[in-house]
Amino acid sequence: MTYTTRRKLFAFAIAAVCAVSTPIKAQDTTLRGPVILTISGDVDAASRGAVTEDYDKFFVFNEVEFQSAAQFDFAALKSLDTVTITTDFPMGGEMHEFEGPTLASVLDAAGIHANDDSLVTMRALDGYAIEVSYKELIDAGAVVAYRRDGAFFAIGDFGPTKIVFPRSDRADLAEMNDDWWIWSIYHINVE
């Protein structure tokens, strides 16, 4: 992918995140701002319907499909139990304090039905995606961070959300590389 194409995709991603592209249903009164994270899969707490070509240009462009999903804005994420971890990022780099709910609590709030073998796919605004088993992510203590060193992430600054792990606090994660530390996450699917 050329630099120019990547810049165009990133600009498109920024515009998509900054706009609330999907009309919010009347029962979604807890959403007070733009949707920054969408969780799909077998969800019980769906707050939106299927992807549509008319409203979901970014999902369609990235070939993301689902029949229903749970949506989160910053306020919805902040309403979940927040954890704070201090760890290095990148690996071996400076220590930073990250804040946000655990991935387990976000998926629980979405009403996701997952088992140890469930596959979690996380997608970033620049097209980067990872697929990891639910058990591995939960066992590693994945956190959906929305703040670093007291400041909210911004688009272009690892935001709006970033997956981090308590690497500095756990011997079993000491050698964990940064492959799973995906930033600018806009969609998580659990199958």
Order of alpha helices (4+ residues) and beta strands (2+ residues): alpha-beta-alpha-beta-alpha-beta-beta-alpha-beta-beta-alpha-beta-beta-beta-beta-beta
